[in-house]
Amino acid sequence: MKKADFLTGLVLIGLSLYVLVESWRMPRLEHLKVHPLSVPGIVPAFLALVLLIFGLILVIRSVKAGGHRLGWTREKVKKALSDPGMRRLRLTAVLSIAYAGILVGRIPYWLATALFIFIFVLAFEWRTETTGKEPTRIVVGAAILAMIVTAAVSYTFERLFLVTLP
C-alpha cells in the first residue's frame, strides 16, 4: 500500500493542480456584477484544493514509510499491467474517455449517458461462461439501470441545479 499511496498521491496532486489552473481560467463574470463566491470556478477549485491536500498527505506518509522506492523492473511492470484489476482500470478509462470525448456533445446527453451506463454494466457483468437466462437478465438489468440513472441524473441537473446539459 505504501507504493500505491505514493503513486495515487502523485496522481491526485497532478489532477488537482490541473483543476485549480482550469478553475482560475474560468469566467469570473465581473461584467455581470456576480458575487465572487458564486463564480463558476469556485466549487471545482475548492474540490481541487481538498484533493491537493489529501494527495500531499498521501505522498508525505508514503515517503516516510519508504513507498517512494518503487523498485520497478521490466518484469514487475509487465506483471502489474497484466493484473485483472489493471485490465479493469484500463477498460474503465477507455469507456470513460469514449463517453466524455466522443459521445457527449455529439449526441443528446441523455442518449450518451444511457449508452455509457448500458455498455459499462455489460462490460463488467458479462462473463464468457454466461449461459441460460443469465445473458437476458444482464442485458435487461443493464438497460433498466441505464434508463433509471440517466433519468435521475438529467432531472437532478436540469430541474434541481438548473444546469443546461450538453
N, C-alpha and C positions, 0 to 999 in steps of 0.2 A: 504494500500500500504506500510505502514511502515514495517509491518511484512514480507510482500512479498519481499521488498527490502533487508531486513536483511538476509533472507534465500537465496535469489538469490545472494547477495554479498558473502555469505559464500561458495556457490557452485562455483562461479566464482573464488574465491581465491583458493579453493582446486584444481579445474581444471587447473588453470594457474600454480600453483606450480608443479603439476604433469607434465605438458607440459614442463616447464622450466627444470626440472630434466631430462626428457627424451631427450630434445634437447641437453643438455650438454653431455649426453651419446652417442649421435650420432657420427659417424666417422668424424674426422676433416681433413682427407686426407692429412696429413703432408707429407707422403711418396711420394705423387704426386706433392708436392710443390704448392698446391692450395692456392689461396689468402684467408686469414682468413675471409673476408666478403662474400665469395662465398661457404662456407661450408653448408652442407645440413640442419643443425640445426638452422641457423641464422634467417630464416623467422618465423618458429614456436616459437622460443624464443622471438623474437620481438613481435609477436602477443600475446603470453602469458604474456609478461610484460605489454602490454597495458590492457589486461583483468584483470591482477592483480591490476593495478592502479584503474580501474573502479570498480572492486569488493571492494577494500578498501574504495573508495569514497561512494559506496552504503551502506556499513556496518557502516561507521562513521556517515553519515547523518541519517541513521535509528536509531542508538543508541542515537543520540542527540534528536531524536523525540520520543524515547521510544519504538521503534519497536523491540528491543531485548526482551521485556517482552511478550513472546508468549502466555502465559496463556492457554496452551494446557490441555484439558481434554479428556477422552476417547470418549465422545460424539462428541466433536468438531473434533477430528481426524477422526472418522467414517464418519461424515458429509462431511468433506473435501475430504476424499478418494472416496466417492460416488458421488461427484460433476461431472457433464458431462465433464468439462474441464480436470479434473484429469484422467478420463477414456480415453480421447483422448490422454493425455500425456503418459499414460501407453501403449496404443496401439502404439503410435509413437516410444516409447522406445523399445518395443518388436520387431517391424518391423525393426528398425534401427540396433538393435543388431543382429537379424537374418541375415540381409543383410551383415553387416561387419564381423560378427563372423562365419557365416555358408556359405553363398553364395560366397563372394569374396574369391578367391584363390582356390575354389573347382570347379568352372565352369568358363567359359570365362567371363571377366569383363563386356563386352557389354551385355551378356545374364543376368548376375546377376543384373546389373543396370536396364535393361529393366523390368525384373520381379519385382524388388523392386518398381519401379515407378508405374507399372501397378497395383500391389496389393495395394500399398499405396493409389492411387487415388480411386480404387474401395472401399477400406475400409472406406474412408472418404466421398465419394459421394453417396454410396448406402444407401437407406432407405428401411425399411420393407414395407412401403406403396407405393413403386415404382411400377407402373403398365403401361400397354400400351407399347408405343415405348420407354419410358424412360430408361428401362434396356439396350436396344440395344444402345441407344445414349451414355449412361455412359460407357459401355464396349468398344465401338468403340473409343470414346473420350480418354479413358484411354490408349488404345493400340496406338493410334496416338501420344499422348503426350509422352508415354514411348519411342517410336521409335525416335521421333524428339530430345528429350532431351538426350537420350543415344548417338545418332549420334553426336550431338553438343558437348557433354562433351568428348567423345572419340576423336573426331577430335581436339578439343582445346588442350587437354593434350598431345596427341601423336604427332601432327603436329606443333602446335604453341609453346608449352612449352617443347617439346622433352622429355616427361616423358613416360617411359615404364609402361603401366598399367598391373596389375596382370592378 
